[in-house]
Amino acid sequence: MVLKSYFDGSNQADSREYDRISIATVCGTGKQWKKFDTAWRKVLYKHRADYLHTTDAVSLRNDFAKGKGWSKTRVDSFIGDCVGVIASHIAIPPRTPGKSPKMGLLPITLTIPFDDGLRAKKALPELPETIEDICARSLTT
């Protein structure tokens, strides 16, 4: 099993500007990931993109700059197709209004307000040293 995690400071290097941390993971079987990856690569190829970095895309920066052939219309189409791939591969739990249950990739998010993390560490010193570590360990157990 391979897990990749990314901590995103919203393009800000100073974490003192934030009052919480969030982490997300997506779980699935090898077969589910293979199907997703194939569909994702088709969208990247269709839009002549190496990856999607939404912040850069919507602001037409870096690899998604106007000078590199990107426009609001092209970005919107690209993001729309990416969302379509995600939507078609995500699990639908039973009893979801208006939807039939479906097996698929399962996204999970965890948010810990910093104050809560510090209070928990004081009450339970055996917790991991950092809030980032708590997030990472919580999503892998």
N, CA, C and O atoms as CSV, one atom per row, in Angstrom:
chain,resi,resn,atom,element,x,y,z
A,1,MET,N,N,0.844,-1.167,0.000
A,1,MET,CA,C,0.000,0.000,0.000
A,1,MET,C,C,0.896,1.238,0.000
A,1,MET,O,O,1.910,1.294,0.695
A,2,VAL,N,N,0.495,2.220,-0.794
A,2,VAL,CA,C,1.230,3.479,-0.857
A,2,VAL,C,C,0.268,4.592,-0.487
A,2,VAL,O,O,-0.845,4.655,-1.007
A,3,LEU,N,N,0.691,5.462,0.400
A,3,LEU,CA,C,-0.105,6.631,0.767
A,3,LEU,C,C,0.681,7.875,0.426
A,3,LEU,O,O,1.871,7.978,0.725
A,4,LYS,N,N,0.010,8.815,-0.199
A,4,LYS,CA,C,0.627,10.109,-0.461
A,4,LYS,C,C,-0.206,11.150,0.268
A,4,LYS,O,O,-1.434,11.139,0.191
A,5,SER,N,N,0.454,12.034,0.964
A,5,SER,CA,C,-0.244,13.102,1.674
A,5,SER,C,C,0.410,14.418,1.328
A,5,SER,O,O,1.626,14.507,1.164
A,6,TYR,N,N,-0.410,15.428,1.223
A,6,TYR,CA,C,0.082,16.765,0.919
A,6,TYR,C,C,-0.503,17.729,1.938
A,6,TYR,O,O,-1.720,17.793,2.114
A,7,PHE,N,N,0.350,18.466,2.599
A,7,PHE,CA,C,-0.115,19.523,3.490
A,7,PHE,C,C,-0.032,20.813,2.707
A,7,PHE,O,O,1.048,21.208,2.267
A,8,ASP,N,N,-1.148,21.463,2.532
A,8,ASP,CA,C,-1.218,22.651,1.700
A,8,ASP,C,C,-1.438,23.864,2.591
A,8,ASP,O,O,-2.459,23.978,3.269
A,9,GLY,N,N,-0.486,24.747,2.578
A,9,GLY,CA,C,-0.599,25.977,3.350
A,9,GLY,C,C,-1.289,27.070,2.575
A,9,GLY,O,O,-1.094,28.251,2.861
A,10,SER,N,N,-2.093,26.698,1.596
A,10,SER,CA,C,-2.795,27.672,0.753
A,10,SER,C,C,-1.832,28.699,0.182
A,10,SER,O,O,-2.112,29.897,0.146
A,11,ASN,N,N,-0.696,28.194,-0.261
A,11,ASN,CA,C,0.354,29.013,-0.870
A,11,ASN,C,C,0.936,30.040,0.091
A,11,ASN,O,O,1.515,31.039,-0.337
A,12,GLN,N,N,0.782,29.793,1.393
A,12,GLN,CA,C,1.346,30.671,2.403
A,12,GLN,C,C,2.350,29.872,3.225
A,12,GLN,O,O,2.036,28.787,3.716
A,13,ALA,N,N,3.537,30.402,3.371
A,13,ALA,CA,C,4.568,29.670,4.101
A,13,ALA,C,C,4.403,29.766,5.616
A,13,ALA,O,O,4.950,28.936,6.342
A,14,ASP,N,N,3.675,30.743,6.101
A,14,ASP,CA,C,3.580,30.994,7.534
A,14,ASP,C,C,2.322,30.344,8.106
A,14,ASP,O,O,1.221,30.869,7.934
A,15,SER,N,N,2.475,29.210,8.783
A,15,SER,CA,C,1.315,28.492,9.304
A,15,SER,C,C,0.670,29.205,10.485
A,15,SER,O,O,-0.416,28.811,10.911
A,16,ARG,N,N,1.304,30.245,11.029
A,16,ARG,CA,C,0.695,30.991,12.138
A,16,ARG,C,C,-0.549,31.740,11.688
A,16,ARG,O,O,-1.309,32.229,12.524
A,17,GLU,N,N,-0.770,31.837,10.381
A,17,GLU,CA,C,-1.946,32.534,9.860
A,17,GLU,C,C,-3.204,31.683,9.919
A,17,GLU,O,O,-4.282,32.179,9.590
A,18,TYR,N,N,-3.110,30.428,10.323
A,18,TYR,CA,C,-4.230,29.512,10.280
A,18,TYR,C,C,-4.612,29.048,11.673
A,18,TYR,O,O,-3.788,29.049,12.587
A,19,ASP,N,N,-5.877,28.648,11.831
A,19,ASP,CA,C,-6.327,28.188,13.137
A,19,ASP,C,C,-6.702,26.706,13.131
A,19,ASP,O,O,-7.198,26.182,14.129
A,20,ARG,N,N,-6.463,26.034,12.001
A,20,ARG,CA,C,-6.788,24.616,11.900
A,20,ARG,C,C,-5.970,23.969,10.800
A,20,ARG,O,O,-5.382,24.646,9.956
A,21,ILE,N,N,-5.944,22.661,10.824
A,21,ILE,CA,C,-5.278,21.899,9.769
A,21,ILE,C,C,-6.282,20.894,9.229
A,21,ILE,O,O,-7.059,20.316,9.988
A,22,SER,N,N,-6.267,20.690,7.942
A,22,SER,CA,C,-7.115,19.685,7.306
A,22,SER,C,C,-6.253,18.786,6.445
A,22,SER,O,O,-5.279,19.229,5.836
A,23,ILE,N,N,-6.619,17.532,6.403
A,23,ILE,CA,C,-5.944,16.579,5.528
A,23,ILE,C,C,-7.028,15.702,4.912
A,23,ILE,O,O,-8.067,15.447,5.523
A,24,ALA,N,N,-6.770,15.257,3.719
A,24,ALA,CA,C,-7.720,14.391,3.021
A,24,ALA,C,C,-6.979,13.178,2.481
A,24,ALA,O,O,-5.786,13.236,2.182
A,25,THR,N,N,-7.696,12.103,2.365
A,25,THR,CA,C,-7.160,10.908,1.721
A,25,THR,C,C,-8.284,10.275,0.932
A,25,THR,O,O,-9.463,10.507,1.200
A,26,VAL,N,N,-7.905,9.482,-0.034
A,26,VAL,CA,C,-8.883,8.747,-0.820
A,26,VAL,C,C,-8.463,7.280,-0.780
A,26,VAL,O,O,-7.323,6.943,-1.098
A,27,CYS,N,N,-9.384,6.424,-0.390
A,27,CYS,CA,C,-9.102,4.994,-0.255
A,27,CYS,C,C,-9.807,4.227,-1.369
A,27,CYS,O,O,-10.898,4.597,-1.804
A,28,GLY,N,N,-9.172,3.169,-1.815
A,28,GLY,CA,C,-9.801,2.327,-2.817
A,28,GLY,C,C,-8.958,1.110,-3.107
A,28,GLY,O,O,-7.804,1.022,-2.685
A,29,THR,N,N,-9.535,0.181,-3.823
A,29,THR,CA,C,-8.814,-1.019,-4.214
A,29,THR,C,C,-7.897,-0.702,-5.396
A,29,THR,O,O,-8.036,0.336,-6.042
A,30,GLY,N,N,-6.967,-1.603,-5.665
A,30,GLY,CA,C,-6.090,-1.424,-6.815
A,30,GLY,C,C,-6.869,-1.305,-8.110
A,30,GLY,O,O,-6.535,-0.489,-8.970
A,31,LYS,N,N,-7.906,-2.114,-8.252
A,31,LYS,CA,C,-8.738,-2.076,-9.462
A,31,LYS,C,C,-9.456,-0.723,-9.604
A,31,LYS,O,O,-9.523,-0.156,-10.694
A,32,GLN,N,N,-9.989,-0.221,-8.484
A,32,GLN,CA,C,-10.669,1.078,-8.523
A,32,GLN,C,C,-9.695,2.186,-8.900
A,32,GLN,O,O,-10.029,3.067,-9.692
A,33,TRP,N,N,-8.479,2.142,-8.330
A,33,TRP,CA,C,-7.475,3.156,-8.642
A,33,TRP,C,C,-7.025,3.072,-10.092
A,33,TRP,O,O,-6.800,4.098,-10.735
A,34,LYS,N,N,-6.892,1.860,-10.609
A,34,LYS,CA,C,-6.458,1.708,-12.001
A,34,LYS,C,C,-7.480,2.325,-12.952
A,34,LYS,O,O,-7.114,3.031,-13.892
A,35,LYS,N,N,-8.765,2.056,-12.703
A,35,LYS,CA,C,-9.819,2.643,-13.541
A,35,LYS,C,C,-9.797,4.170,-13.446
A,35,LYS,O,O,-9.898,4.867,-14.455
A,36,PHE,N,N,-9.663,4.678,-12.220
A,36,PHE,CA,C,-9.611,6.125,-12.031
A,36,PHE,C,C,-8.412,6.719,-12.765
A,36,PHE,O,O,-8.546,7.699,-13.496
A,37,ASP,N,N,-7.245,6.120,-12.564
A,37,ASP,CA,C,-6.017,6.638,-13.158
A,37,ASP,C,C,-6.105,6.671,-14.680
A,37,ASP,O,O,-5.658,7.631,-15.307
A,38,THR,N,N,-6.673,5.638,-15.271
A,38,THR,CA,C,-6.828,5.602,-16.728
A,38,THR,C,C,-7.713,6.753,-17.203
A,38,THR,O,O,-7.368,7.453,-18.155
A,39,ALA,N,N,-8.849,6.945,-16.541
A,39,ALA,CA,C,-9.759,8.034,-16.921
A,39,ALA,C,C,-9.118,9.400,-16.691
A,39,ALA,O,O,-9.284,10.314,-17.498
A,40,TRP,N,N,-8.376,9.535,-15.575
A,40,TRP,CA,C,-7.723,10.813,-15.257
A,40,TRP,C,C,-6.680,11.156,-16.318
A,40,TRP,O,O,-6.604,12.296,-16.776
A,41,ARG,N,N,-5.889,10.179,-16.701
A,41,ARG,CA,C,-4.849,10.413,-17.716
A,41,ARG,C,C,-5.450,10.803,-19.060
A,41,ARG,O,O,-4.866,11.601,-19.793
A,42,LYS,N,N,-6.608,10.250,-19.386
A,42,LYS,CA,C,-7.291,10.631,-20.633
A,42,LYS,C,C,-7.679,12.104,-20.613
A,42,LYS,O,O,-7.544,12.805,-21.616
A,43,VAL,N,N,-8.163,12.566,-19.460
A,43,VAL,CA,C,-8.541,13.981,-19.339
A,43,VAL,C,C,-7.296,14.866,-19.451
A,43,VAL,O,O,-7.320,15.888,-20.138
A,44,LEU,N,N,-6.218,14.480,-18.783
A,44,LEU,CA,C,-4.982,15.261,-18.890
A,44,LEU,C,C,-4.516,15.333,-20.342
A,44,LEU,O,O,-4.134,16.400,-20.823
A,45,TYR,N,N,-4.549,14.214,-21.026
A,45,TYR,CA,C,-4.120,14.167,-22.431
A,45,TYR,C,C,-5.035,15.043,-23.293
A,45,TYR,O,O,-4.559,15.822,-24.119
A,46,LYS,N,N,-6.344,14.910,-23.094
A,46,LYS,CA,C,-7.320,15.692,-23.870
A,46,LYS,C,C,-7.055,17.195,-23.741
A,46,LYS,O,O,-7.166,17.937,-24.717
A,47,HIS,N,N,-6.709,17.630,-22.540
A,47,HIS,CA,C,-6.522,19.063,-22.286
A,47,HIS,C,C,-5.056,19.497,-22.361
A,47,HIS,O,O,-4.729,20.645,-22.061
A,48,ARG,N,N,-4.184,18.586,-22.757
A,48,ARG,CA,C,-2.751,18.882,-22.887
A,48,ARG,C,C,-2.188,19.478,-21.594
A,48,ARG,O,O,-1.518,20.510,-21.595
A,49,ALA,N,N,-2.486,18.792,-20.503
A,49,ALA,CA,C,-2.020,19.219,-19.179
A,49,ALA,C,C,-1.266,18.068,-18.525
A,49,ALA,O,O,-1.595,16.900,-18.734
A,50,ASP,N,N,-0.263,18.404,-17.743
A,50,ASP,CA,C,0.492,17.378,-17.021
A,50,ASP,C,C,-0.159,17.022,-15.688
A,50,ASP,O,O,0.063,15.931,-15.163
A,51,TYR,N,N,-0.949,17.922,-15.144
A,51,TYR,CA,C,-1.570,17.743,-13.837
A,51,TYR,C,C,-2.619,18.831,-13.674
A,51,TYR,O,O,-2.727,19.730,-14.508
A,52,LEU,N,N,-3.393,18.747,-12.596
A,52,LEU,CA,C,-4.314,19.827,-12.238
A,52,LEU,C,C,-3.885,20.400,-10.901
A,52,LEU,O,O,-3.842,19.683,-9.901
A,53,HIS,N,N,-3.571,21.668,-10.876
A,53,HIS,CA,C,-3.383,22.410,-9.633
A,53,HIS,C,C,-4.422,23.523,-9.700
A,53,HIS,O,O,-4.224,24.544,-10.359
A,54,THR,N,N,-5.524,23.303,-9.008
A,54,THR,CA,C,-6.699,24.159,-9.171
A,54,THR,C,C,-6.398,25.626,-8.906
A,54,THR,O,O,-6.863,26.492,-9.646
A,55,THR,N,N,-5.630,25.919,-7.866
A,55,THR,CA,C,-5.323,27.318,-7.541
A,55,THR,C,C,-4.633,28.005,-8.715
A,55,THR,O,O,-4.997,29.123,-9.078
A,56,ASP,N,N,-3.648,27.351,-9.306
A,56,ASP,CA,C,-2.962,27.920,-10.465
A,56,ASP,C,C,-3.888,28.008,-11.671
A,56,ASP,O,O,-3.872,28.997,-12.403
A,57,ALA,N,N,-4.693,26.975,-11.872
A,57,ALA,CA,C,-5.570,26.951,-13.045
A,57,ALA,C,C,-6.582,28.093,-13.014
A,57,ALA,O,O,-6.711,28.828,-13.993
A,58,VAL,N,N,-7.298,28.251,-11.907
A,58,VAL,CA,C,-8.340,29.286,-11.872
A,58,VAL,C,C,-7.764,30.700,-11.879
A,58,VAL,O,O,-8.446,31.651,-12.260
A,59,SER,N,N,-6.511,30.833,-11.457
A,59,SER,CA,C,-5.895,32.168,-11.478
A,59,SER,C,C,-5.023,32.369,-12.719
A,59,SER,O,O,-4.372,33.403,-12.866
A,60,LEU,N,N,-5.015,31.371,-13.614
A,60,LEU,CA,C,-4.234,31.441,-14.862
A,60,LEU,C,C,-2.774,31.784,-14.574
A,60,LEU,O,O,-2.208,32.703,-15.167
A,61,ARG,N,N,-2.173,31.023,-13.650
A,61,ARG,CA,C,-0.773,31.229,-13.264
A,61,ARG,C,C,0.064,30.002,-13.589
A,61,ARG,O,O,-0.454,28.917,-13.854
A,62,ASN,N,N,1.370,30.210,-13.558
A,62,ASN,CA,C,2.357,29.144,-13.716
A,62,ASN,C,C,2.068,28.324,-14.972
A,62,ASN,O,O,1.961,28.892,-16.058
A,63,ASP,N,N,1.939,27.008,-14.849
A,63,ASP,CA,C,1.716,26.179,-16.044
A,63,ASP,C,C,0.367,26.425,-16.714
A,63,ASP,O,O,0.127,25.937,-17.819
A,64,PHE,N,N,-0.506,27.169,-16.063
A,64,PHE,CA,C,-1.831,27.462,-16.615
A,64,PHE,C,C,-1.968,28.932,-17.035
A,64,PHE,O,O,-3.076,29.464,-17.098
A,65,ALA,N,N,-0.857,29.566,-17.313
A,65,ALA,CA,C,-0.857,30.989,-17.682
A,65,ALA,C,C,-1.415,31.197,-19.087
A,65,ALA,O,O,-1.369,30.303,-19.931
A,66,LYS,N,N,-1.941,32.395,-19.315
A,66,LYS,CA,C,-2.447,32.751,-20.646
A,66,LYS,C,C,-1.360,32.576,-21.702
A,66,LYS,O,O,-1.632,32.132,-22.817
A,67,GLY,N,N,-0.132,32.929,-21.341
A,67,GLY,CA,C,0.985,32.804,-22.273
A,67,GLY,C,C,1.271,31.364,-22.680
A,67,GLY,O,O,1.978,31.120,-23.658
A,68,LYS,N,N,0.734,30.430,-21.945
A,68,LYS,CA,C,0.914,29.007,-22.273
A,68,LYS,C,C,-0.345,28.425,-22.915
A,68,LYS,O,O,-0.513,27.209,-23.014
A,69,GLY,N,N,-1.230,29.337,-23.351
A,69,GLY,CA,C,-2.408,28.906,-24.095
A,69,GLY,C,C,-3.661,28.674,-23.280
A,69,GLY,O,O,-4.669,28.219,-23.820
A,70,TRP,N,N,-3.624,28.973,-22.005
A,70,TRP,CA,C,-4.786,28.754,-21.165
A,70,TRP,C,C,-5.684,29.984,-21.139
A,70,TRP,O,O,-5.208,31.114,-21.237
A,71,SER,N,N,-6.973,29.756,-21.009
A,71,SER,CA,C,-7.974,30.818,-20.871
A,71,SER,C,C,-8.986,30.352,-19.838
A,71,SER,O,O,-8.983,29.186,-19.443
A,72,LYS,N,N,-9.845,31.251,-19.404
A,72,LYS,CA,C,-10.874,30.881,-18.430
A,72,LYS,C,C,-11.748,29.762,-18.991
A,72,LYS,O,O,-12.086,28.823,-18.271
A,73,THR,N,N,-12.111,29.851,-20.246
A,73,THR,CA,C,-12.957,28.830,-20.870
A,73,THR,C,C,-12.253,27.477,-20.903
A,73,THR,O,O,-12.855,26.451,-20.583
A,74,ARG,N,N,-10.981,27.477,-21.289
A,74,ARG,CA,C,-10.227,26.218,-21.350
A,74,ARG,C,C,-10.063,25.613,-19.958
A,74,ARG,O,O,-10.217,24.404,-19.788
A,75,VAL,N,N,-9.751,26.445,-18.959
A,75,VAL,CA,C,-9.608,25.962,-17.582
A,75,VAL,C,C,-10.929,25.398,-17.071
A,75,VAL,O,O,-10.953,24.330,-16.458
A,76,ASP,N,N,-12.028,26.109,-17.320
A,76,ASP,CA,C,-13.334,25.631,-16.862
A,76,ASP,C,C,-13.672,24.269,-17.473
A,76,ASP,O,O,-14.208,23.397,-16.789
A,77,SER,N,N,-13.363,24.089,-18.738
A,77,SER,CA,C,-13.606,22.812,-19.401
A,77,SER,C,C,-12.742,21.711,-18.790
A,77,SER,O,O,-13.218,20.605,-18.535
A,78,PHE,N,N,-11.472,22.024,-18.559
A,78,PHE,CA,C,-10.542,21.064,-17.961
A,78,PHE,C,C,-11.002,20.654,-16.562
A,78,PHE,O,O,-11.090,19.465,-16.257
A,79,ILE,N,N,-11.293,21.638,-15.720
A,79,ILE,CA,C,-11.740,21.333,-14.359
A,79,ILE,C,C,-13.056,20.559,-14.386
A,79,ILE,O,O,-13.241,19.620,-13.612
A,80,GLY,N,N,-13.960,20.945,-15.266
A,80,GLY,CA,C,-15.231,20.225,-15.389
A,80,GLY,C,C,-15.025,18.760,-15.736
A,80,GLY,O,O,-15.688,17.886,-15.177
A,81,ASP,N,N,-14.109,18.490,-16.654
A,81,ASP,CA,C,-13.821,17.102,-17.013
A,81,ASP,C,C,-13.164,16.353,-15.855
A,81,ASP,O,O,-13.448,15.175,-15.639
A,82,CYS,N,N,-12.291,17.027,-15.112
A,82,CYS,CA,C,-11.670,16.393,-13.936
A,82,CYS,C,C,-12.719,16.052,-12.887
A,82,CYS,O,O,-12.701,14.961,-12.317
A,83,VAL,N,N,-13.627,16.977,-12.634
A,83,VAL,CA,C,-14.704,16.726,-11.674
A,83,VAL,C,C,-15.568,15.558,-12.147
A,83,VAL,O,O,-16.010,14.744,-11.337
A,84,GLY,N,N,-15.806,15.475,-13.441
A,84,GLY,CA,C,-16.583,14.365,-13.985
A,84,GLY,C,C,-15.926,13.022,-13.721
A,84,GLY,O,O,-16.603,12.054,-13.374
A,85,VAL,N,N,-14.612,12.956,-13.884
A,85,VAL,CA,C,-13.882,11.710,-13.606
A,85,VAL,C,C,-14.001,11.361,-12.127
A,85,VAL,O,O,-14.275,10.215,-11.771
A,86,ILE,N,N,-13.794,12.346,-11.279
A,86,ILE,CA,C,-13.903,12.097,-9.841
A,86,ILE,C,C,-15.305,11.599,-9.490
A,86,ILE,O,O,-15.457,10.599,-8.788
A,87,ALA,N,N,-16.315,12.294,-9.977
A,87,ALA,CA,C,-17.697,11.933,-9.664
A,87,ALA,C,C,-18.039,10.514,-10.129
A,87,ALA,O,O,-18.790,9.804,-9.460
A,88,SER,N,N,-17.491,10.107,-11.265
A,88,SER,CA,C,-17.837,8.781,-11.791
A,88,SER,C,C,-17.105,7.642,-11.081
A,88,SER,O,O,-17.450,6.476,-11.272
A,89,HIS,N,N,-16.093,7.966,-10.261
A,89,HIS,CA,C,-15.328,6.926,-9.579
A,89,HIS,C,C,-15.480,6.934,-8.057
A,89,HIS,O,O,-14.862,6.119,-7.372
A,90,ILE,N,N,-16.281,7.830,-7.533
A,90,ILE,CA,C,-16.470,7.939,-6.090
A,90,ILE,C,C,-17.590,7.009,-5.630
A,90,ILE,O,O,-18.609,6.860,-6.305
A,91,ALA,N,N,-17.385,6.393,-4.480
A,91,ALA,CA,C,-18.409,5.526,-3.893
A,91,ALA,C,C,-19.651,6.338,-3.555
A,91,ALA,O,O,-19.566,7.503,-3.168
A,92,ILE,N,N,-20.798,5.702,-3.707
A,92,ILE,CA,C,-22.061,6.309,-3.284
A,92,ILE,C,C,-22.626,5.419,-2.182
A,92,ILE,O,O,-23.019,4.280,-2.435
A,93,PRO,N,N,-22.665,5.945,-0.956
A,93,PRO,CA,C,-23.143,5.122,0.160
A,93,PRO,C,C,-24.638,4.811,0.048
A,93,PRO,O,O,-25.388,5.552,-0.588
A,94,PRO,N,N,-25.059,3.713,0.668
A,94,PRO,CA,C,-26.496,3.418,0.709
A,94,PRO,C,C,-27.260,4.575,1.358
A,94,PRO,O,O,-26.721,5.316,2.180
A,95,ARG,N,N,-28.481,4.702,0.981
A,95,ARG,CA,C,-29.391,5.730,1.521
A,95,ARG,C,C,-28.992,7.149,1.154
A,95,ARG,O,O,-29.378,8.098,1.836
A,96,THR,N,N,-28.217,7.305,0.073
A,96,THR,CA,C,-27.938,8.650,-0.419
A,96,THR,C,C,-29.155,9.091,-1.224
A,96,THR,O,O,-29.493,8.453,-2.221
A,97,PRO,N,N,-29.823,10.176,-0.809
A,97,PRO,CA,C,-31.051,10.600,-1.491
A,97,PRO,C,C,-30.846,10.761,-2.999
A,97,PRO,O,O,-29.927,11.447,-3.447
A,98,GLY,N,N,-31.715,10.119,-3.760
A,98,GLY,CA,C,-31.695,10.254,-5.211
A,98,GLY,C,C,-30.588,9.502,-5.924
A,98,GLY,O,O,-30.423,9.665,-7.133
A,99,LYS,N,N,-29.823,8.684,-5.215
A,99,LYS,CA,C,-28.699,7.960,-5.822
A,99,LYS,C,C,-28.780,6.481,-5.483
A,99,LYS,O,O,-29.256,6.090,-4.417
A,100,SER,N,N,-28.304,5.674,-6.412
A,100,SER,CA,C,-28.162,4.242,-6.151
A,100,SER,C,C,-26.790,4.002,-5.542
A,100,SER,O,O,-25.812,4.625,-5.953
A,101,PRO,N,N,-26.709,3.095,-4.555
A,101,PRO,CA,C,-25.397,2.806,-3.961
A,101,PRO,C,C,-24.426,2.283,-5.020
A,101,PRO,O,O,-24.820,1.603,-5.968
A,102,LYS,N,N,-23.140,2.620,-4.833
A,102,LYS,CA,C,-22.118,2.188,-5.787
A,102,LYS,C,C,-20.786,2.071,-5.061
A,102,LYS,O,O,-20.423,2.935,-4.262
A,103,MET,N,N,-20.064,0.999,-5.346
A,103,MET,CA,C,-18.709,0.853,-4.822
A,103,MET,C,C,-17.805,1.806,-5.593
A,103,MET,O,O,-18.053,2.094,-6.764
A,104,GLY,N,N,-16.764,2.291,-4.940
A,104,GLY,CA,C,-15.821,3.181,-5.616
A,104,GLY,C,C,-14.822,3.740,-4.622
A,104,GLY,O,O,-14.746,3.295,-3.476
A,105,LEU,N,N,-14.069,4.705,-5.069
A,105,LEU,CA,C,-13.093,5.365,-4.211
A,105,LEU,C,C,-13.817,6.104,-3.089
A,105,LEU,O,O,-14.895,6.664,-3.288
A,106,LEU,N,N,-13.207,6.094,-1.917
A,106,LEU,CA,C,-13.848,6.700,-0.743
A,106,LEU,C,C,-12.978,7.835,-0.208
A,106,LEU,O,O,-11.915,7.583,0.360
A,107,PRO,N,N,-13.418,9.080,-0.383
A,107,PRO,CA,C,-12.655,10.208,0.167
A,107,PRO,C,C,-12.982,10.420,1.648
A,107,PRO,O,O,-14.122,10.261,2.084
A,108,ILE,N,N,-11.952,10.781,2.398
A,108,ILE,CA,C,-12.098,11.036,3.833
A,108,ILE,C,C,-11.324,12.303,4.151
A,108,ILE,O,O,-10.200,12.482,3.680
A,109,THR,N,N,-11.912,13.177,4.942
A,109,THR,CA,C,-11.203,14.375,5.373
A,109,THR,C,C,-11.205,14.453,6.891
A,109,THR,O,O,-12.090,13.921,7.560
A,110,LEU,N,N,-10.208,15.120,7.407
A,110,LEU,CA,C,-10.079,15.320,8.847
A,110,LEU,C,C,-9.596,16.744,9.073
A,110,LEU,O,O,-8.605,17.173,8.481
A,111,THR,N,N,-10.293,17.469,9.925
A,111,THR,CA,C,-9.892,18.825,10.287
A,111,THR,C,C,-9.734,18.891,11.794
A,111,THR,O,O,-10.606,18.447,12.541
A,112,ILE,N,N,-8.611,19.450,12.235
A,112,ILE,CA,C,-8.362,19.615,13.665
A,112,ILE,C,C,-8.042,21.089,13.922
A,112,ILE,O,O,-7.029,21.599,13.443
A,113,PRO,N,N,-8.910,21.772,14.680
A,113,PRO,CA,C,-8.551,23.130,15.094
A,113,PRO,C,C,-7.300,23.066,15.979
A,113,PRO,O,O,-7.199,22.196,16.844
A,114,PHE,N,N,-6.362,23.972,15.769
A,114,PHE,CA,C,-5.099,23.954,16.519
A,114,PHE,C,C,-5.337,23.974,18.029
A,114,PHE,O,O,-4.679,23.239,18.765
A,115,ASP,N,N,-6.267,24.802,18.496
A,115,ASP,CA,C,-6.532,24.879,19.936
A,115,ASP,C,C,-6.968,23.518,20.486
A,115,ASP,O,O,-6.538,23.120,21.568
A,116,ASP,N,N,-7.819,22.807,19.743
A,116,ASP,CA,C,-8.257,21.481,20.179
A,116,ASP,C,C,-7.088,20.505,20.201
A,116,ASP,O,O,-6.978,19.685,21.112
A,117,GLY,N,N,-6.223,20.591,19.210
A,117,GLY,CA,C,-5.049,19.721,19.168
A,117,GLY,C,C,-4.130,19.946,20.355
A,117,GLY,O,O,-3.611,18.989,20.931
A,118,LEU,N,N,-3.926,21.198,20.723
A,118,LEU,CA,C,-3.057,21.518,21.866
A,118,LEU,C,C,-3.680,21.046,23.180
A,118,LEU,O,O,-2.980,20.520,24.045
A,119,ARG,N,N,-5.006,21.235,23.333
A,119,ARG,CA,C,-5.696,20.756,24.536
A,119,ARG,C,C,-5.619,19.236,24.634
A,119,ARG,O,O,-5.402,18.693,25.717
A,120,ALA,N,N,-5.795,18.550,23.507
A,120,ALA,CA,C,-5.727,17.087,23.517
A,120,ALA,C,C,-4.327,16.613,23.896
A,120,ALA,O,O,-4.182,15.641,24.638
A,121,LYS,N,N,-3.305,17.286,23.395
A,121,LYS,CA,C,-1.921,16.892,23.707
A,121,LYS,C,C,-1.632,17.067,25.203
A,121,LYS,O,O,-0.944,16.240,25.802
A,122,LYS,N,N,-2.155,18.138,25.804
A,122,LYS,CA,C,-1.971,18.338,27.244
A,122,LYS,C,C,-2.666,17.244,28.052
A,122,LYS,O,O,-2.133,16.763,29.052
A,123,ALA,N,N,-3.863,16.858,27.606
A,123,ALA,CA,C,-4.632,15.842,28.322
A,123,ALA,C,C,-4.085,14.434,28.078
A,123,ALA,O,O,-4.167,13.568,28.948
A,124,LEU,N,N,-3.527,14.218,26.887
A,124,LEU,CA,C,-3.011,12.894,26.512
A,124,LEU,C,C,-1.596,13.046,25.957
A,124,LEU,O,O,-1.417,13.079,24.740
A,125,PRO,N,N,-0.594,13.138,26.820
A,125,PRO,CA,C,0.786,13.363,26.369
A,125,PRO,C,C,1.306,12.293,25.415
A,125,PRO,O,O,2.278,12.531,24.698
A,126,GLU,N,N,0.673,11.111,25.396
A,126,GLU,CA,C,1.136,10.056,24.497
A,126,GLU,C,C,0.755,10.295,23.037
A,126,GLU,O,O,1.197,9.558,22.155
A,127,LEU,N,N,-0.056,11.313,22.775
A,127,LEU,CA,C,-0.394,11.656,21.390
A,127,LEU,C,C,0.874,12.056,20.644
A,127,LEU,O,O,1.849,12.483,21.262
A,128,PRO,N,N,0.864,11.921,19.321
A,128,PRO,CA,C,2.016,12.371,18.537
A,128,PRO,C,C,2.344,13.839,18.823
A,128,PRO,O,O,1.488,14.607,19.260
A,129,GLU,N,N,3.581,14.205,18.571
A,129,GLU,CA,C,4.070,15.549,18.911
A,129,GLU,C,C,3.388,16.672,18.143
A,129,GLU,O,O,3.148,17.742,18.701
A,130,THR,N,N,3.073,16.444,16.872
A,130,THR,CA,C,2.518,17.533,16.062
A,130,THR,C,C,1.107,17.207,15.603
A,130,THR,O,O,0.717,16.042,15.519
A,131,ILE,N,N,0.354,18.247,15.310
A,131,ILE,CA,C,-0.997,18.078,14.792
A,131,ILE,C,C,-0.939,17.430,13.411
A,131,ILE,O,O,-1.810,16.633,13.062
A,132,GLU,N,N,0.081,17.767,12.627
A,132,GLU,CA,C,0.236,17.151,11.308
A,132,GLU,C,C,0.394,15.642,11.431
A,132,GLU,O,O,-0.169,14.881,10.644
A,133,ASP,N,N,1.162,15.220,12.424
A,133,ASP,CA,C,1.385,13.799,12.650
A,133,ASP,C,C,0.080,13.123,13.085
A,133,ASP,O,O,-0.215,12.008,12.654
A,134,ILE,N,N,-0.688,13.785,13.924
A,134,ILE,CA,C,-1.976,13.230,14.343
A,134,ILE,C,C,-2.860,13.020,13.109
A,134,ILE,O,O,-3.472,11.963,12.959
A,135,CYS,N,N,-2.927,14.015,12.232
A,135,CYS,CA,C,-3.725,13.888,11.014
A,135,CYS,C,C,-3.268,12.710,10.170
A,135,CYS,O,O,-4.078,11.880,9.757
A,136,ALA,N,N,-1.981,12.639,9.918
A,136,ALA,CA,C,-1.453,11.579,9.059
A,136,ALA,C,C,-1.730,10.201,9.653
A,136,ALA,O,O,-2.143,9.285,8.942
A,137,ARG,N,N,-1.503,10.057,10.948
A,137,ARG,CA,C,-1.724,8.752,11.590
A,137,ARG,C,C,-3.212,8.402,11.627
A,137,ARG,O,O,-3.572,7.232,11.497
A,138,SER,N,N,-4.066,9.386,11.799
A,138,SER,CA,C,-5.506,9.120,11.892
A,138,SER,C,C,-6.054,8.602,10.573
A,138,SER,O,O,-6.971,7.781,10.567
A,139,LEU,N,N,-5.518,9.061,9.473
A,139,LEU,CA,C,-6.030,8.640,8.182
A,139,LEU,C,C,-5.410,7.343,7.693
A,139,LEU,O,O,-5.828,6.816,6.662
A,140,THR,N,N,-4.432,6.821,8.399
A,140,THR,CA,C,-3.810,5.586,7.956
A,140,THR,C,C,-4.129,4.415,8.872
A,140,THR,O,O,-3.597,3.321,8.685
A,141,THR,N,N,-4.986,4.632,9.857
A,141,THR,CA,C,-5.315,3.537,10.766
A,141,THR,C,C,-6.729,3.050,10.553
A,141,THR,O,O,-7.174,2.128,11.236
